[in-house]
Amino acid sequence: MIYLNGKFMPIEEACIPVLDRGFIFGDGIYEVIPAYSRKPFRLAKHLDRLQHSLDGIRLQNPFSNAEWKNLLEQVIAKNDGEDQYLYLHITRGVAKRDHAFPVNVPPTIFIMSNPLLPPPAELLVSGASAITAIDNRWIRCDVKAISLLPNVLLRQLAVDVHAIETILIRDGFLTEGAASNIFVVKDKVLLAPPKSHLMLPGITYDVILELAAANKIAHEIREISETEIRKADEILLTSSTKEIMPITLLDNNSVGNGKPGAMFTQLHALYQQYKATHMRGNASGDTEDL
């Protein structure tokens, strides 16, 4: 069951006009929100990012945070599975094809739920492979825009060689993955690229840094050079749907000793503990402020 413009319906019955600006121009934004035990995870942070993306494309938010919370909980309730991930999609609406913004046109609002499956156990034990590529996307990567063709093409480079992700490098420095954030570990220090317009501000990225700070794990937020990526002891991938995963092979070369490292093991355990706390409804900064 999905939500589309004020109505709940089976996804097979959903349709939009061909003049929707999301279809014509990719004029819209989206958000992905995991739900564990039917509770949206860090919903306040996801809605903050949603607002940032809407502001970035000059589109008014159609709902308050409380209204979003109510709507998302209804979508969760109408779908099976204790763990789900919600895909929320807003476009500028339906109008005559013209680059200029239409006036007084209601946005198109679409929400669907999919099962949220944990990362494959074998990848957590043995690690995953990734490749690198030049980051040739636009320079507003902090906006979660639906026009994802550059990300799609970059991610497909990884799929073509049976890798899990493409790690992106711009002007000699790490930005992020095609569909993830990337951390590097060197000499027992967790390194994170700083938030900027060149990367999406990941919700899981924030959790990892919060856990590092709370548990006195040495970490630095700074630019990470391509050389540091290639000489890393560990590389970690994070996203709302993949949580945290170890990269043990980069461009067919072993990362560190070619096995998931101590930093991954520690942070993975801490993340699972944090998630369990959320499931009990005690996670600070989660939904209580809505």
Secondary structure as UniProt FT lines:
FT   STRAND          2..4
FT   TURN            5..6
FT   STRAND          7..9
FT   HELIX           11..13
FT   TURN            18..19
FT   HELIX           21..25
FT   STRAND          28..36
FT   TURN            37..38
FT   STRAND          39..40
FT   TURN            41..42
FT   HELIX           43..56
FT   TURN            57..58
FT   HELIX           65..77
FT   STRAND          84..91
FT   STRAND          108..115
FT   HELIX           121..126
FT   STRAND          128..134
FT   TURN            141..142
FT   HELIX           149..160
FT   TURN            161..162
FT   STRAND          165..170
FT   TURN            171..172
FT   STRAND          173..177
FT   TURN            178..179
FT   STRAND          180..186
FT   TURN            187..188
FT   STRAND          189..192
FT   TURN            197..198
FT   HELIX           203..214
FT   TURN            215..216
FT   STRAND          219..221
FT   HELIX           226..230
FT   STRAND          234..239
FT   TURN            240..242
FT   STRAND          243..250
FT   TURN            251..252
FT   STRAND          253..254
FT   TURN            256..257
FT   HELIX           262..279
FT   TURN            280..281
FT   TURN            284..285
FT   TURN            288..289
//
